[in-house]
Amino acid sequence: ATGADADADANPTPPVRGVLRAEARGPSASNPRGELGRARPPPAPPRTLPLSLPAPMPTHDAPARWPAPLIIPPAIAADANAPDALVCPITQCLMTEPALVTSSGRTYDRGAISRWIAEHGTDPLDRAHRLTLAQLAPNLAVRAFVEDFVRSKNGGVPVETAPVEASPQAPAPAPAPAPA
C-alpha cells in the first residue's frame, strides 16, 4: 500500500451521520451484499399551528360599535374628586361614553366631542388638528375605570346603561339654545 492508503487504513474516518459510506455499511442480515443504501432525510420537525389566530385590526372603513351610554347618578357625575383621566376635558364631568380620538390618543365624552367636531372640525386641545367622526372609537378601558369609580362611590351598586341599543352612528348634536 502506498503512503496515503496506509494512512487511510490506520486512521479510518468515522461515518458522518446521514451520509452512507462504503466503509460504514458492510454486509448484514438485511443487506447481505453490503450495498450502499439511500440515506433518508431526517424527519421534518412537527408543524405546529397557533391555538387561535390574532384578531384582525380594525380599519377606518368599518364603523365603530358603541356600547350604550352609562347612567351615572348626577351627584357622582359632577364629583370634583373624580380622577382627571375619567373626566371629559370639554364637559368637566365623568364620561358616560368615553370616545378615543384615534389620531391623537385623547379621550372625550362622545356626545361632547361629536358636537365639537360638528361645530369646529378640530381637536379641542389641538385646534390645528382636523377631526372627523370617523376618527372616534369607544375607549373601553376608560369606560371600565368609570364603571369601577361609580360603583365605589355608589356603595358597590353596579353602573346601569341606557336602555337604548348601541348604534354605530354618532349621537345627533344637541340643538342650539334659542335666542333670548
ABEGO torsion letter per residue (X at the ends): XBAAAAAAAABBBBBBBGBBBAAABBBBAABAAGBBBBBBBBBBBBBBBBABBBBBBBBAABBBBBBBBBBBBAAAAABAABBAAABBAAAGBBBABBBBBAAAGBBBBAAAAAAAAAAAGBBAABAABBBBAAABBBBAAAAAAAAAAAAAAAGGBBBBBBABBBBABBBBBBBBBBBX
